[in-house]
Amino acid sequence: MSLFRKILLLLVIVGGLNWGIYGIWAFDAVGWLFGGSLGWLARAVFIVVGLAAIALIPSLFMPDSRDHREPNAP
């Protein structure tokens, strides 16, 4: 997995954790950390997380690198 894809995945995990926290406790952690949900910095983080999720969509349709082994290989 490339470094770029790892960073994208990390951003998506941050977004997922924020959604989970919001769903359980109605607390927006990203908004709290970056000056409120409507602050420019929090909105920038939300945009970057959303773009990371969009960038990972094609990887759902890519074959796994482990699927390219020889049929009789151990």
All heavy atoms as a GROMACS GRO file, in nm:
protein
  573
    1MET      N    1   0.085  -0.117   0.000
    1MET     CA    2   0.000   0.000   0.000
    1MET      C    3   0.090   0.124   0.000
    1MET      O    4   0.182   0.134   0.079
    1MET     CB    5  -0.090  -0.002   0.122
    1MET     CG    6  -0.187   0.113   0.127
    1MET     SD    7  -0.293   0.116   0.273
    1MET     CE    8  -0.409  -0.011   0.233
    2SER      N    9   0.060   0.215  -0.090
    2SER     CA   10   0.143   0.334  -0.102
    2SER      C   11   0.119   0.430   0.015
    2SER      O   12   0.016   0.424   0.083
    2SER     CB   13   0.111   0.406  -0.234
    2SER     OG   14  -0.018   0.462  -0.228
    3LEU      N   15   0.214   0.518   0.035
    3LEU     CA   16   0.204   0.617   0.142
    3LEU      C   17   0.081   0.706   0.120
    3LEU      O   18   0.010   0.738   0.215
    3LEU     CB   19   0.332   0.700   0.149
    3LEU     CG   20   0.332   0.812   0.254
    3LEU    CD1   21   0.320   0.753   0.394
    3LEU    CD2   22   0.457   0.895   0.241
    4PHE      N   23   0.057   0.744  -0.005
    4PHE     CA   24  -0.058   0.828  -0.037
    4PHE      C   25  -0.188   0.760   0.004
    4PHE      O   26  -0.275   0.820   0.066
    4PHE     CB   27  -0.058   0.860  -0.186
    4PHE     CG   28  -0.174   0.945  -0.230
    4PHE    CD1   29  -0.185   1.076  -0.188
    4PHE    CD2   30  -0.271   0.893  -0.314
    4PHE    CE1   31  -0.291   1.155  -0.228
    4PHE    CE2   32  -0.378   0.971  -0.354
    4PHE     CZ   33  -0.388   1.102  -0.312
    5ARG      N   34  -0.200   0.633  -0.028
    5ARG     CA   35  -0.323   0.559   0.008
    5ARG      C   36  -0.336   0.543   0.158
    5ARG      O   37  -0.445   0.546   0.214
    5ARG     CB   38  -0.323   0.424  -0.062
    5ARG     CG   39  -0.465   0.382  -0.090
    5ARG     CD   40  -0.474   0.265  -0.178
    5ARG     NE   41  -0.513   0.315  -0.308
    5ARG     CZ   42  -0.490   0.254  -0.421
    5ARG    NH1   43  -0.427   0.141  -0.421
    5ARG    NH2   44  -0.530   0.303  -0.534
    6LYS      N   45  -0.224   0.527   0.228
    6LYS     CA   46  -0.228   0.518   0.374
    6LYS      C   47  -0.276   0.649   0.436
    6LYS      O   48  -0.354   0.648   0.531
    6LYS     CB   49  -0.089   0.482   0.430
    6LYS     CG   50  -0.051   0.338   0.406
    6LYS     CD   51   0.085   0.309   0.463
    6LYS     CE   52   0.126   0.166   0.435
    6LYS     NZ   53   0.257   0.133   0.490
    7ILE      N   54  -0.232   0.761   0.380
    7ILE     CA   55  -0.277   0.890   0.430
    7ILE      C   56  -0.426   0.907   0.405
    7ILE      O   57  -0.501   0.953   0.491
    7ILE     CB   58  -0.196   1.004   0.366
    7ILE    CG1   59  -0.051   1.000   0.416
    7ILE    CG2   60  -0.258   1.141   0.396
    7ILE    CD1   61   0.043   1.091   0.343
    8LEU      N   62  -0.472   0.869   0.285
    8LEU     CA   63  -0.615   0.876   0.254
    8LEU      C   64  -0.695   0.791   0.352
    8LEU      O   65  -0.798   0.834   0.403
    8LEU     CB   66  -0.641   0.830   0.111
    8LEU     CG   67  -0.590   0.917  -0.001
    8LEU    CD1   68  -0.616   0.850  -0.136
    8LEU    CD2   69  -0.651   1.055   0.003
    9LEU      N   70  -0.647   0.670   0.376
    9LEU     CA   71  -0.717   0.581   0.468
    9LEU      C   72  -0.721   0.639   0.609
    9LEU      O   73  -0.823   0.633   0.677
    9LEU     CB   74  -0.652   0.443   0.468
    9LEU     CG   75  -0.721   0.334   0.546
    9LEU    CD1   76  -0.863   0.312   0.495
    9LEU    CD2   77  -0.642   0.205   0.535
   10LEU      N   78  -0.612   0.698   0.653
   10LEU     CA   79  -0.609   0.762   0.785
   10LEU      C   80  -0.711   0.874   0.795
   10LEU      O   81  -0.782   0.887   0.896
   10LEU     CB   82  -0.468   0.815   0.814
   10LEU     CG   83  -0.450   0.886   0.948
   10LEU    CD1   84  -0.469   0.788   1.063
   10LEU    CD2   85  -0.314   0.951   0.955
   11LEU      N   86  -0.722   0.955   0.691
   11LEU     CA   87  -0.820   1.063   0.690
   11LEU      C   88  -0.963   1.010   0.695
   11LEU      O   89  -1.049   1.064   0.765
   11LEU     CB   90  -0.801   1.152   0.568
   11LEU     CG   91  -0.677   1.241   0.569
   11LEU    CD1   92  -0.654   1.303   0.432
   11LEU    CD2   93  -0.689   1.348   0.675
   12VAL      N   94  -0.989   0.903   0.622
   12VAL     CA   95  -1.122   0.843   0.622
   12VAL      C   96  -1.153   0.782   0.759
   12VAL      O   97  -1.266   0.791   0.809
   12VAL     CB   98  -1.136   0.739   0.509
   12VAL    CG1   99  -1.264   0.661   0.520
   12VAL    CG2  100  -1.130   0.809   0.374
   13ILE      N  101  -1.054   0.725   0.823
   13ILE     CA  102  -1.074   0.670   0.958
   13ILE      C  103  -1.106   0.783   1.056
   13ILE      O  104  -1.196   0.769   1.140
   13ILE     CB  105  -0.949   0.590   1.003
   13ILE    CG1  106  -0.941   0.460   0.923
   13ILE    CG2  107  -0.953   0.562   1.153
   13ILE    CD1  108  -0.811   0.385   0.941
   14VAL      N  109  -1.036   0.896   1.045
   14VAL     CA  110  -1.066   1.011   1.130
   14VAL      C  111  -1.212   1.055   1.110
   14VAL      O  112  -1.285   1.081   1.206
   14VAL     CB  113  -0.969   1.128   1.102
   14VAL    CG1  114  -1.017   1.258   1.164
   14VAL    CG2  115  -0.830   1.094   1.153
   15GLY      N  116  -1.253   1.061   0.984
   15GLY     CA  117  -1.392   1.099   0.955
   15GLY      C  118  -1.491   0.999   1.011
   15GLY      O  119  -1.594   1.037   1.067
   16GLY      N  120  -1.460   0.870   0.998
   16GLY     CA  121  -1.549   0.768   1.052
   16GLY      C  122  -1.558   0.773   1.203
   16GLY      O  123  -1.667   0.757   1.261
   17LEU      N  124  -1.445   0.796   1.268
   17LEU     CA  125  -1.448   0.809   1.414
   17LEU      C  126  -1.528   0.931   1.457
   17LEU      O  127  -1.604   0.925   1.554
   17LEU     CB  128  -1.305   0.817   1.469
   17LEU     CG  129  -1.225   0.687   1.462
   17LEU    CD1  130  -1.080   0.714   1.503
   17LEU    CD2  131  -1.287   0.580   1.548
   18ASN      N  132  -1.514   1.040   1.383
   18ASN     CA  133  -1.590   1.159   1.415
   18ASN      C  134  -1.741   1.132   1.400
   18ASN      O  135  -1.820   1.173   1.485
   18ASN     CB  136  -1.548   1.277   1.327
   18ASN     CG  137  -1.608   1.407   1.374
   18ASN    OD1  138  -1.595   1.443   1.490
   18ASN    ND2  139  -1.673   1.477   1.284
   19TRP      N  140  -1.779   1.061   1.294
   19TRP     CA  141  -1.921   1.026   1.276
   19TRP      C  142  -1.970   0.936   1.388
   19TRP      O  143  -2.083   0.950   1.437
   19TRP     CB  144  -1.943   0.958   1.142
   19TRP     CG  145  -1.968   1.054   1.031
   19TRP    CD1  146  -1.879   1.091   0.934
   19TRP    CD2  147  -2.087   1.128   1.006
   19TRP    NE1  148  -1.937   1.183   0.850
   19TRP    CE2  149  -2.066   1.206   0.892
   19TRP    CE3  150  -2.210   1.133   1.068
   19TRP    CZ2  151  -2.163   1.290   0.840
   19TRP    CZ3  152  -2.307   1.216   1.015
   19TRP    CH2  153  -2.282   1.293   0.903
   20GLY      N  154  -1.886   0.841   1.429
   20GLY     CA  155  -1.925   0.752   1.538
   20GLY      C  156  -1.944   0.826   1.670
   20GLY      O  157  -2.041   0.803   1.742
   21ILE      N  158  -1.850   0.915   1.699
   21ILE     CA  159  -1.862   0.996   1.821
   21ILE      C  160  -1.987   1.082   1.815
   21ILE      O  161  -2.061   1.094   1.912
   21ILE     CB  162  -1.735   1.082   1.841
   21ILE    CG1  163  -1.616   0.993   1.876
   21ILE    CG2  164  -1.756   1.187   1.949
   21ILE    CD1  165  -1.482   1.064   1.872
   22TYR      N  166  -2.011   1.140   1.697
   22TYR     CA  167  -2.130   1.225   1.683
   22TYR      C  168  -2.258   1.142   1.697
   22TYR      O  169  -2.355   1.187   1.759
   22TYR     CB  170  -2.128   1.296   1.548
   22TYR     CG  171  -2.240   1.397   1.536
   22TYR    CD1  172  -2.228   1.522   1.596
   22TYR    CD2  173  -2.356   1.368   1.468
   22TYR    CE1  174  -2.329   1.614   1.588
   22TYR    CE2  175  -2.459   1.460   1.459
   22TYR     CZ  176  -2.444   1.583   1.519
   22TYR     OH  177  -2.545   1.675   1.511
   23GLY      N  178  -2.258   1.022   1.642
   23GLY     CA  179  -2.376   0.938   1.650
   23GLY      C  180  -2.405   0.890   1.792
   23GLY      O  181  -2.521   0.880   1.832
   24ILE      N  182  -2.302   0.861   1.868
   24ILE     CA  183  -2.322   0.810   2.004
   24ILE      C  184  -2.348   0.923   2.103
   24ILE      O  185  -2.442   0.916   2.183
   24ILE     CB  186  -2.199   0.728   2.048
   24ILE    CG1  187  -2.187   0.602   1.962
   24ILE    CG2  188  -2.208   0.691   2.195
   24ILE    CD1  189  -2.057   0.526   1.980
   25TRP      N  190  -2.266   1.027   2.098
   25TRP     CA  191  -2.272   1.131   2.200
   25TRP      C  192  -2.318   1.268   2.148
   25TRP      O  193  -2.317   1.366   2.224
   25TRP     CB  194  -2.137   1.148   2.269
   25TRP     CG  195  -2.099   1.028   2.349
   25TRP    CD1  196  -2.159   0.982   2.460
   25TRP    CD2  197  -1.990   0.940   2.322
   25TRP    NE1  198  -2.094   0.870   2.506
   25TRP    CE2  199  -1.990   0.841   2.423
   25TRP    CE3  200  -1.892   0.933   2.223
   25TRP    CZ2  201  -1.898   0.738   2.426
   25TRP    CZ3  202  -1.800   0.830   2.228
   25TRP    CH2  203  -1.804   0.735   2.329
   26ALA      N  204  -2.351   1.279   2.020
   26ALA     CA  205  -2.389   1.406   1.958
   26ALA      C  206  -2.282   1.514   1.980
   26ALA      O  207  -2.311   1.629   2.011
   26ALA     CB  208  -2.526   1.454   2.007
   27PHE      N  209  -2.157   1.472   1.968
   27PHE     CA  210  -2.043   1.561   1.990
   27PHE      C  211  -1.955   1.560   1.865
   27PHE      O  212  -1.907   1.455   1.823
   27PHE     CB  213  -1.962   1.514   2.111
   27PHE     CG  214  -1.837   1.594   2.136
   27PHE    CD1  215  -1.846   1.723   2.186
   27PHE    CD2  216  -1.713   1.540   2.111
   27PHE    CE1  217  -1.731   1.798   2.209
   27PHE    CE2  218  -1.597   1.612   2.134
   27PHE     CZ  219  -1.606   1.742   2.183
   28ASP      N  220  -1.936   1.674   1.804
   28ASP     CA  221  -1.854   1.688   1.684
   28ASP      C  222  -1.709   1.713   1.727
   28ASP      O  223  -1.672   1.827   1.757
   28ASP     CB  224  -1.906   1.801   1.597
   28ASP     CG  225  -1.828   1.819   1.469
   28ASP    OD1  226  -1.741   1.736   1.440
   28ASP    OD2  227  -1.855   1.918   1.400
   29ALA      N  228  -1.628   1.608   1.729
   29ALA     CA  229  -1.490   1.620   1.777
   29ALA      C  230  -1.405   1.708   1.685
   29ALA      O  231  -1.325   1.789   1.733
   29ALA     CB  232  -1.427   1.481   1.790
   30VAL      N  233  -1.421   1.694   1.554
   30VAL     CA  234  -1.343   1.777   1.461
   30VAL      C  235  -1.382   1.924   1.477
   30VAL      O  236  -1.296   2.011   1.481
   30VAL     CB  237  -1.363   1.729   1.315
   30VAL    CG1  238  -1.301   1.825   1.217
   30VAL    CG2  239  -1.303   1.590   1.297
   31GLY      N  240  -1.510   1.950   1.486
   31GLY     CA  241  -1.555   2.087   1.507
   31GLY      C  242  -1.503   2.144   1.638
   31GLY      O  243  -1.462   2.260   1.645
   32TRP      N  244  -1.503   2.064   1.741
   32TRP     CA  245  -1.453   2.108   1.872
   32TRP      C  246  -1.304   2.139   1.866
   32TRP      O  247  -1.257   2.239   1.921
   32TRP     CB  248  -1.482   2.000   1.975
   32TRP     CG  249  -1.431   2.032   2.112
   32TRP    CD1  250  -1.482   2.121   2.200
   32TRP    CD2  251  -1.316   1.973   2.175
   32TRP    NE1  252  -1.406   2.121   2.315
   32TRP    CE2  253  -1.302   2.030   2.302
   32TRP    CE3  254  -1.224   1.876   2.135
   32TRP    CZ2  255  -1.202   1.996   2.389
   32TRP    CZ3  256  -1.123   1.841   2.222
   32TRP    CH2  257  -1.112   1.901   2.348
   33LEU      N  258  -1.228   2.051   1.799
   33LEU     CA  259  -1.083   2.071   1.791
   33LEU      C  260  -1.044   2.192   1.706
   33LEU      O  261  -0.943   2.256   1.731
   33LEU     CB  262  -1.015   1.947   1.732
   33LEU     CG  263  -1.004   1.826   1.824
   33LEU    CD1  264  -0.954   1.706   1.746
   33LEU    CD2  265  -0.910   1.856   1.939
   34PHE      N  266  -1.126   2.222   1.604
   34PHE     CA  267  -1.087   2.326   1.508
   34PHE      C  268  -1.180   2.446   1.508
   34PHE      O  269  -1.200   2.510   1.406
   34PHE     CB  270  -1.077   2.266   1.368
   34PHE     CG  271  -0.968   2.164   1.356
   34PHE    CD1  272  -0.997   2.029   1.350
   34PHE    CD2  273  -0.836   2.204   1.352
   34PHE    CE1  274  -0.896   1.935   1.339
   34PHE    CE2  275  -0.734   2.110   1.342
   34PHE     CZ  276  -0.765   1.976   1.335
   35GLY      N  277  -1.239   2.480   1.622
   35GLY     CA  278  -1.311   2.606   1.635
   35GLY      C  279  -1.456   2.606   1.593
   35GLY      O  280  -1.503   2.705   1.539
   36GLY      N  281  -1.527   2.498   1.614
   36GLY     CA  282  -1.669   2.493   1.580
   36GLY      C  283  -1.692   2.436   1.441
   36GLY      O  284  -1.608   2.449   1.352
   37SER      N  285  -1.806   2.374   1.423
   37SER     CA  286  -1.837   2.307   1.297
   37SER      C  287  -1.842   2.403   1.178
   37SER      O  288  -1.821   2.362   1.065
   37SER     CB  289  -1.971   2.234   1.307
   37SER     OG  290  -1.961   2.130   1.401
   38LEU      N  291  -1.873   2.528   1.203
   38LEU     CA  292  -1.883   2.625   1.094
   38LEU      C  293  -1.757   2.708   1.076
   38LEU      O  294  -1.751   2.793   0.988
   38LEU     CB  295  -2.004   2.717   1.116
   38LEU     CG  296  -2.139   2.646   1.119
   38LEU    CD1  297  -2.250   2.746   1.146
   38LEU    CD2  298  -2.164   2.571   0.990
   39GLY      N  299  -1.655   2.681   1.157
   39GLY     CA  300  -1.527   2.752   1.142
   39GLY      C  301  -1.458   2.709   1.013
   39GLY      O  302  -1.474   2.597   0.965
   40TRP      N  303  -1.377   2.798   0.958
   40TRP     CA  304  -1.314   2.769   0.829
   40TRP      C  305  -1.217   2.652   0.839
   40TRP      O  306  -1.206   2.573   0.744
   40TRP     CB  307  -1.246   2.894   0.773
   40TRP     CG  308  -1.126   2.938   0.851
   40TRP    CD1  309  -1.124   3.025   0.955
   40TRP    CD2  310  -0.992   2.895   0.832
   40TRP    NE1  311  -0.997   3.040   1.003
   40TRP    CE2  312  -0.913   2.961   0.928
   40TRP    CE3  313  -0.930   2.808   0.743
   40TRP    CZ2  314  -0.775   2.941   0.938
   40TRP    CZ3  315  -0.792   2.788   0.754
   40TRP    CH2  316  -0.718   2.856   0.849
   41LEU      N  317  -1.149   2.637   0.951
   41LEU     CA  318  -1.052   2.527   0.964
   41LEU      C  319  -1.123   2.393   0.976
   41LEU      O  320  -1.082   2.295   0.912
   41LEU     CB  321  -0.963   2.552   1.086
   41LEU     CG  322  -0.839   2.466   1.097
   41LEU    CD1  323  -0.754   2.474   0.970
   41LEU    CD2  324  -0.756   2.508   1.216
   42ALA      N  325  -1.230   2.386   1.053
   42ALA     CA  326  -1.307   2.262   1.065
   42ALA      C  327  -1.369   2.226   0.930
   42ALA      O  328  -1.368   2.108   0.890
   42ALA     CB  329  -1.416   2.276   1.170
   43ARG      N  330  -1.420   2.324   0.859
   43ARG     CA  331  -1.478   2.296   0.727
   43ARG      C  332  -1.372   2.246   0.631
   43ARG      O  333  -1.397   2.159   0.548
   43ARG     CB  334  -1.547   2.420   0.673
   43ARG     CG  335  -1.674   2.452   0.753
   43ARG     CD  336  -1.750   2.567   0.697
   43ARG     NE  337  -1.800   2.528   0.565
   43ARG     CZ  338  -1.857   2.613   0.481
   43ARG    NH1  339  -1.870   2.739   0.515
   43ARG    NH2  340  -1.899   2.571   0.364
   44ALA      N  341  -1.251   2.299   0.640
   44ALA     CA  342  -1.141   2.253   0.555
   44ALA      C  343  -1.108   2.107   0.585
   44ALA      O  344  -1.086   2.027   0.493
   44ALA     CB  345  -1.018   2.341   0.575
   45VAL      N  346  -1.109   2.070   0.714
   45VAL     CA  347  -1.084   1.930   0.750
   45VAL      C  348  -1.195   1.842   0.696
   45VAL      O  349  -1.169   1.734   0.640
   45VAL     CB  350  -1.072   1.916   0.904
   45VAL    CG1  351  -1.070   1.770   0.946
   45VAL    CG2  352  -0.948   1.987   0.954
   46PHE      N  353  -1.320   1.885   0.708
   46PHE     CA  354  -1.432   1.807   0.654
   46PHE      C  355  -1.418   1.788   0.503
   46PHE      O  356  -1.443   1.679   0.450
   46PHE     CB  357  -1.566   1.875   0.685
   46PHE     CG  358  -1.603   1.876   0.830
   46PHE    CD1  359  -1.660   1.988   0.887
   46PHE    CD2  360  -1.581   1.765   0.911
   46PHE    CE1  361  -1.696   1.990   1.022
   46PHE    CE2  362  -1.615   1.767   1.045
   46PHE     CZ  363  -1.673   1.878   1.101
   47ILE      N  364  -1.376   1.892   0.433
   47ILE     CA  365  -1.359   1.883   0.287
   47ILE      C  366  -1.247   1.786   0.252
   47ILE      O  367  -1.261   1.703   0.163
   47ILE     CB  368  -1.334   2.023   0.228
   47ILE    CG1  369  -1.461   2.107   0.238
   47ILE    CG2  370  -1.285   2.013   0.084
   47ILE    CD1  371  -1.440   2.254   0.208
   48VAL      N  372  -1.135   1.794   0.323
   48VAL     CA  373  -1.021   1.705   0.295
   48VAL      C  374  -1.059   1.560   0.323
   48VAL      O  375  -1.024   1.470   0.246
   48VAL     CB  376  -0.897   1.748   0.378
   48VAL    CG1  377  -0.788   1.645   0.372
   48VAL    CG2  378  -0.847   1.883   0.328
   49VAL      N  379  -1.132   1.534   0.430
   49VAL     CA  380  -1.176   1.398   0.462
   49VAL      C  381  -1.270   1.348   0.354
   49VAL      O  382  -1.261   1.233   0.310
   49VAL     CB  383  -1.241   1.392   0.602
   49VAL    CG1  384  -1.311   1.261   0.625
   49VAL    CG2  385  -1.135   1.415   0.709
   50GLY      N  386  -1.361   1.432   0.309
   50GLY     CA  387  -1.452   1.393   0.201
   50GLY      C  388  -1.379   1.364   0.072
   50GLY      O  389  -1.410   1.266   0.002
   51LEU      N  390  -1.281   1.446   0.037
   51LEU     CA  391  -1.202   1.421  -0.083
   51LEU      C  392  -1.121   1.292  -0.071
   51LEU      O  393  -1.104   1.219  -0.170
   51LEU     CB  394  -1.109   1.540  -0.111
   51LEU     CG  395  -1.178   1.669  -0.155
   51LEU    CD1  396  -1.076   1.783  -0.164
   51LEU    CD2  397  -1.249   1.649  -0.288
   52ALA      N  398  -1.073   1.262   0.048
   52ALA     CA  399  -1.000   1.137   0.070
   52ALA      C  400  -1.092   1.017   0.047
   52ALA      O  401  -1.052   0.918  -0.014
   52ALA     CB  402  -0.942   1.132   0.211
   53ALA      N  403  -1.215   1.027   0.094
   53ALA     CA  404  -1.311   0.918   0.073
   53ALA      C  405  -1.340   0.901  -0.075
   53ALA      O  406  -1.344   0.787  -0.126
   53ALA     CB  407  -1.440   0.947   0.150
   54ILE      N  408  -1.356   1.010  -0.147
   54ILE     CA  409  -1.381   1.002  -0.292
   54ILE      C  410  -1.261   0.941  -0.363
   54ILE      O  411  -1.277   0.858  -0.453
   54ILE     CB  412  -1.414   1.142  -0.347
   54ILE    CG1  413  -1.551   1.187  -0.297
   54ILE    CG2  414  -1.411   1.143  -0.499
   54ILE    CD1  415  -1.583   1.331  -0.324
   55ALA      N  416  -1.140   0.978  -0.322
   55ALA     CA  417  -1.019   0.926  -0.385
   55ALA      C  418  -1.002   0.776  -0.361
   55ALA      O  419  -0.937   0.708  -0.441
   55ALA     CB  420  -0.897   1.002  -0.334
   56LEU      N  421  -1.059   0.724  -0.253
   56LEU     CA  422  -1.045   0.581  -0.225
   56LEU      C  423  -1.150   0.496  -0.295
   56LEU      O  424  -1.137   0.372  -0.296
   56LEU     CB  425  -1.053   0.556  -0.074
   56LEU     CG  426  -0.928   0.591   0.005
   56LEU    CD1  427  -0.952   0.572   0.154
   56LEU    CD2  428  -0.810   0.507  -0.040
   57ILE      N  429  -1.251   0.554  -0.353
   57ILE     CA  430  -1.356   0.477  -0.420
   57ILE      C  431  -1.301   0.384  -0.527
   57ILE      O  432  -1.338   0.266  -0.531
   57ILE     CB  433  -1.466   0.570  -0.475
   57ILE    CG1  434  -1.546   0.629  -0.360
   57ILE    CG2  435  -1.558   0.495  -0.571
   57ILE    CD1  436  -1.645   0.736  -0.401
   58PRO      N  437  -1.211   0.428  -0.616
   58PRO     CA  438  -1.160   0.334  -0.718
   58PRO      C  439  -1.089   0.212  -0.661
   58PRO      O  440  -1.088   0.106  -0.724
   58PRO     CB  441  -1.062   0.420  -0.799
   58PRO     CG  442  -1.106   0.559  -0.777
   58PRO     CD  443  -1.161   0.563  -0.638
   59SER      N  444  -1.033   0.223  -0.541
   59SER     CA  445  -0.964   0.108  -0.483
   59SER      C  446  -1.061  -0.005  -0.448
   59SER      O  447  -1.018  -0.119  -0.432
   59SER     CB  448  -0.883   0.150  -0.361
   59SER     OG  449  -0.968   0.190  -0.256
   60LEU      N  450  -1.189   0.024  -0.438
   60LEU     CA  451  -1.288  -0.081  -0.416
   60LEU      C  452  -1.296  -0.176  -0.534
   60LEU      O  453  -1.334  -0.292  -0.520
   60LEU     CB  454  -1.426  -0.021  -0.391
   60LEU     CG  455  -1.446   0.055  -0.262
   60LEU    CD1  456  -1.582   0.123  -0.263
   60LEU    CD2  457  -1.436  -0.040  -0.144
   61PHE      N  458  -1.262  -0.127  -0.653
   61PHE     CA  459  -1.276  -0.205  -0.775
   61PHE      C  460  -1.144  -0.257  -0.828
   61PHE      O  461  -1.140  -0.321  -0.932
   61PHE     CB  462  -1.346  -0.119  -0.881
   61PHE     CG  463  -1.478  -0.066  -0.833
   61PHE    CD1  464  -1.490   0.066  -0.794
   61PHE    CD2  465  -1.588  -0.149  -0.824
   61PHE    CE1  466  -1.611   0.115  -0.748
   61PHE    CE2  467  -1.709  -0.101  -0.778
   61PHE     CZ  468  -1.721   0.031  -0.740
   62MET      N  469  -1.034  -0.231  -0.758
   62MET     CA  470  -0.903  -0.280  -0.799
   62MET      C  471  -0.880  -0.419  -0.741
   62MET      O  472  -0.918  -0.445  -0.627
   62MET     CB  473  -0.792  -0.186  -0.749
   62MET     CG  474  -0.789  -0.055  -0.814
   62MET     SD  475  -0.654   0.041  -0.742
   62MET     CE  476  -0.653   0.181  -0.848
   63PRO      N  477  -0.817  -0.507  -0.818
   63PRO     CA  478  -0.786  -0.638  -0.761
   63PRO      C  479  -0.681  -0.627  -0.652
   63PRO      O  480  -0.593  -0.540  -0.658
   63PRO     CB  481  -0.732  -0.718  -0.881
   63PRO     CG  482  -0.686  -0.615  -0.978
   63PRO     CD  483  -0.771  -0.493  -0.955
   64ASP      N  484  -0.690  -0.714  -0.556
   64ASP     CA  485  -0.593  -0.716  -0.448
   64ASP      C  486  -0.461  -0.768  -0.502
   64ASP      O  487  -0.459  -0.862  -0.582
   64ASP     CB  488  -0.645  -0.806  -0.336
   64ASP     CG  489  -0.564  -0.796  -0.209
   64ASP    OD1  490  -0.475  -0.710  -0.203
   64ASP    OD2  491  -0.591  -0.874  -0.116
   65SER      N  492  -0.349  -0.711  -0.460
   65SER     CA  493  -0.218  -0.753  -0.511
   65SER      C  494  -0.188  -0.898  -0.475
   65SER      O  495  -0.111  -0.964  -0.541
   65SER     CB  496  -0.109  -0.661  -0.459
   65SER     OG  497  -0.104  -0.668  -0.318
   66ARG      N  498  -0.250  -0.949  -0.370
   66ARG     CA  499  -0.228  -1.089  -0.332
   66ARG      C  500  -0.302  -1.186  -0.424
   66ARG      O  501  -0.276  -1.304  -0.422
   66ARG     CB  502  -0.272  -1.112  -0.188
   66ARG     CG  503  -0.185  -1.037  -0.089
   66ARG     CD  504  -0.240  -1.048   0.048
   66ARG     NE  505  -0.358  -0.960   0.053
   66ARG     CZ  506  -0.435  -0.944   0.159
   66ARG    NH1  507  -0.409  -1.010   0.268
   66ARG    NH2  508  -0.537  -0.864   0.156
   67ASP      N  509  -0.393  -1.137  -0.508
   67ASP     CA  510  -0.468  -1.223  -0.598
   67ASP      C  511  -0.390  -1.260  -0.723
   67ASP      O  512  -0.438  -1.336  -0.805
   67ASP     CB  513  -0.600  -1.155  -0.641
   67ASP     CG  514  -0.696  -1.141  -0.526
   67ASP    OD1  515  -0.679  -1.215  -0.426
   67ASP    OD2  516  -0.787  -1.057  -0.535
   68HIS      N  517  -0.269  -1.209  -0.740
   68HIS     CA  518  -0.192  -1.233  -0.862
   68HIS      C  519  -0.086  -1.341  -0.845
   68HIS      O  520   0.011  -1.344  -0.916
   68HIS     CB  521  -0.126  -1.103  -0.907
   68HIS     CG  522  -0.224  -0.998  -0.943
   68HIS    ND1  523  -0.308  -1.008  -1.051
   68HIS    CD2  524  -0.256  -0.881  -0.884
   68HIS    CE1  525  -0.386  -0.902  -1.057
   68HIS    NE2  526  -0.357  -0.823  -0.956
   69ARG      N  527  -0.107  -1.432  -0.752
   69ARG     CA  528  -0.011  -1.541  -0.730
   69ARG      C  529  -0.036  -1.652  -0.833
   69ARG      O  530  -0.143  -1.664  -0.888
   69ARG     CB  531  -0.025  -1.598  -0.591
   69ARG     CG  532   0.012  -1.499  -0.483
   69ARG     CD  533   0.002  -1.563  -0.349
   69ARG     NE  534  -0.138  -1.606  -0.329
   69ARG     CZ  535  -0.191  -1.641  -0.214
   69ARG    NH1  536  -0.117  -1.640  -0.107
   69ARG    NH2  537  -0.316  -1.677  -0.205
   70GLU      N  538   0.064  -1.734  -0.849
   70GLU     CA  539   0.050  -1.852  -0.935
   70GLU      C  540  -0.047  -1.950  -0.867
   70GLU      O  541  -0.047  -1.962  -0.745
   70GLU     CB  542   0.186  -1.919  -0.954
   70GLU     CG  543   0.283  -1.839  -1.034
   70GLU     CD  544   0.239  -1.824  -1.178
   70GLU    OE1  545   0.184  -1.922  -1.233
   70GLU    OE2  546   0.257  -1.716  -1.236
   71PRO      N  547  -0.128  -2.023  -0.945
   71PRO     CA  548  -0.226  -2.114  -0.885
   71PRO      C  549  -0.164  -2.221  -0.794
   71PRO      O  550  -0.221  -2.258  -0.694
   71PRO     CB  551  -0.295  -2.179  -1.004
   71PRO     CG  552  -0.264  -2.092  -1.120
   71PRO     CD  553  -0.137  -2.018  -1.088
   72ASN      N  554  -0.044  -2.270  -0.827
   72ASN     CA  555   0.018  -2.377  -0.748
   72ASN      C  556   0.124  -2.326  -0.652
   72ASN      O  557   0.196  -2.404  -0.593
   72ASN     CB  558   0.079  -2.482  -0.841
   72ASN     CG  559  -0.027  -2.553  -0.922
   72ASN    OD1  560  -0.139  -2.568  -0.874
   72ASN    ND2  561   0.007  -2.594  -1.042
   73ALA      N  562   0.135  -2.196  -0.638
   73ALA     CA  563   0.237  -2.140  -0.549
   73ALA      C  564   0.194  -2.159  -0.403
   73ALA      O  565   0.077  -2.151  -0.372
   73ALA     CB  566   0.257  -1.992  -0.578
   74PRO      N  567   0.290  -2.182  -0.315
   74PRO     CA  568   0.254  -2.201  -0.172
   74PRO      C  569   0.215  -2.074  -0.105
   74PRO      O  570   0.237  -1.968  -0.144
   74PRO     CB  571   0.384  -2.255  -0.112
   74PRO     CG  572   0.492  -2.222  -0.207
   74PRO     CD  573   0.430  -2.200  -0.339
   0.00000   0.00000   0.00000
